[in-house]
Amino acid sequence: MAFVAAAIESPAVSLPVAQRPLQAPTLLVFDSGVGGLSVFREVARARPDARFVYAADDAAFPYGALSDEVLVSRVGEVVGRLIGQVAPDLVVIACNTISTLALPMLRAQHPVPFVGTVPAIKPACAASRSRRVSVLATPGTVRRDYTAALVRQFAEGCDVALVPSDRLAGLAEAAIAGDEVDDADIAAEIAPCFVDAGGRRTDTVVLACTHYPLILDRMRRLAPWPVAWVDPAPAIARRVTQLIGPATAPADGNPVRVLTTLRPMEATRVSAIIGRQVAAPEVLGAIPTAALAAAS
Ligand code: DGL
């Protein structure tokens, strides 16, 4: 519990502000799938000077369904391999499911700054007028001590509903891949976020999985009533700049490297989301998935 309290004082990062700007920094952005692209696009907008690598552990998707033990070991292995290959100046863990569990381990293992993504409960509760807030997340993020501690510390008298979704990240993956996704399936996943009780309705929903902003238009349309949807991506982009200093001259136009652990991502779809040119997608050398199968 000591680590939880310490981490919450500075939930996204643990390093001091950069003293001088890095020239053409290499930034690695990591998630289990396409979700981290919702964070990536904000960071890329803020950092025209950076070289980017986007990496997704699609072989182990969804992370939200893995046990804590399996997730920590998997993330340790994949992120370690990526850092060895890419030698980044900073790593953005664009995944709540990892950040609420494994950031202390990653920071202890690698002497590179990490920026995490954790549920934006503090700003959501501060902004809610009805004092009813929902946090939509993977089952992993919902059950974390870290998330419970954020609620205890920052609810500010709001009723906070933690809403686990087994399927929404997968539905977002399918939608981004161009597959047909029924409105009814999305509507069923978001429905528990909308609470109308005691004369107060939910007015704020925290997008606590980075996949969800990618289908926000559909969620807005399917919501039973309008709410404010809180996406942490702009705050993460600001924090990156605090750590590596202000952007310098735009980078040399290097296309974004995209790495996966199973299937190559479609460059045109990635490019459409992030607004940058993408190099031919690469697949990271085989990383054994036997432990994942044993855990499920
Ligand atoms: N995008 C990830 C997050 O923010 C998780 C999706 C998953 O792999 O379950 O939590």
Boltz pocket constraint, residues with backbone or C-beta under 6 A from the ligand:
constraints:
  - pocket:
      binder: B
      contacts: [[A, 31], [A, 32], [A, 33], [A, 35], [A, 36], [A, 60], [A, 61], [A, 62], [A, 63], [A, 64], [A, 65], [A, 94], [A, 95], [A, 96], [A, 97], [A, 98], [A, 138], [A, 141], [A, 169], [A, 208], [A, 209], [A, 210], [A, 211]]
      max_distance: 6.0
